[in-house]
């Protein structure tokens, strides 16, 4: 089977986006671990959405989709966050369940149970 250059580049882009999403989730879990140790069970967290190519709308949307998918998989397997809310920052701002960003910025609010502490380690 012959793989074209475009297919190789698409696969490489996909791997890079997944790595960026995993790194975001790792940073979120690290912050949640600290909040959990302080007795909190909710955290509002945000940052700049990374992309393979700086400023690429498609990259940022794909990273958010992958991040949401990974958090949903964790939740469905019985670990992870019990509730995830994304900030839709365009006026009027509101908390929504689908991934949302404002330009290159994202903000989300996560909730977890007492037993979820192991998830953050």
N, C-alpha and C positions, 0 to 999 in steps of 0.2 A: 504494500500500500504506500503510495506516494503522498507525503504531506506537503502542502504548498507553503510558501513563505507567509502568506496571509493567515493560514491556519496556525502556524507556529507562533506568529505574533499575537494572535487572538488568545491562544493558550497561555502565553507568557503574561499578557495583560491580565487575564483572569486570575492567574496565580498571584500576581502582584497585588491585585485588588483584594483578594482573600487575605493575604498577609497583612495588608493595611487594616482590614476589618478586625482581624484577630488581635493585632496590636492595640487597637482602640478598645476592644473588649477586655484585654489584659489590663490596660490602664484604668478602665472603669472598675473592674473587680478589685484592683489594688486600692482604689479610693473607698470602695464599699467595705473592704476588709478593715480599713482604719475606722470608718464610721461604725461598723459592727462592734469593734473592740470598745468603742466609746458608748455603746448601748443604743445606738440609733438603728432604725429598721427602714429608713428612707433616706435617699440622697438625690439632690438635684445636681446634675453634672453636665458639663458642656465643653466644647472645644471647637477647633477648626477641623473640618472634614478633609482628610487627605485624599490625594488622587495620584495616579501614575504621572499624569501631566498636570502641572499646576494650573488651577482655575478651570479645569475641564468639568463642565456641568454633568456630563455623562459619567465620568469617573466618580464624582461625589455621590451621585444618585445610586450608582452600583455599590459603592462602599456601604452606604446606609442600608441598602437592601440586604447585603450579606450580613452586616452586623445584626439587623433585626432577625434574619433567618437563624443565625447562630443562637441568639438569645431565646428565640421561640423553640428551637430544638432542645436547648437545655431545660426550658420550662416543661416541655412535653415529656421529657425523660424523668421528671420528678425532682429536679434540682433547679437552682437558679432563682430568678426573680418571679415573684407572684404577680407583679403588675409593672408594666412599663408604659410610660406616657412621654410623648414627644411634644415639644413646644412648637406650635405653629406661630411664628413670631409676627407675621404680617398682621397689621391692626385689623380687628381687635385680636390680640394674642389669646391663644387658648391651648389647652393640653389635649392632644389627640392620640389615638392608638397607632396610627400608621406613621412610618418614618417621615420626618419633616426637617427641613433646614431652611435657613434664611441666608441667602448668598452662600458663603462657605462655612457658616457657623451652624452648629447644632447644639441643642440643649435637650436633655431628657431627665425624667424623674423616675427613679426605680424604687420599688418596695420589695421587701423580702421578709421571710419569717425568721424566728429565732434559730431554727434548725438549718438555715441556709448558710450559716457561717463557714461550713466546710467547703462550700462552693467557691469562696473567695480565696482559698489557700492555694 
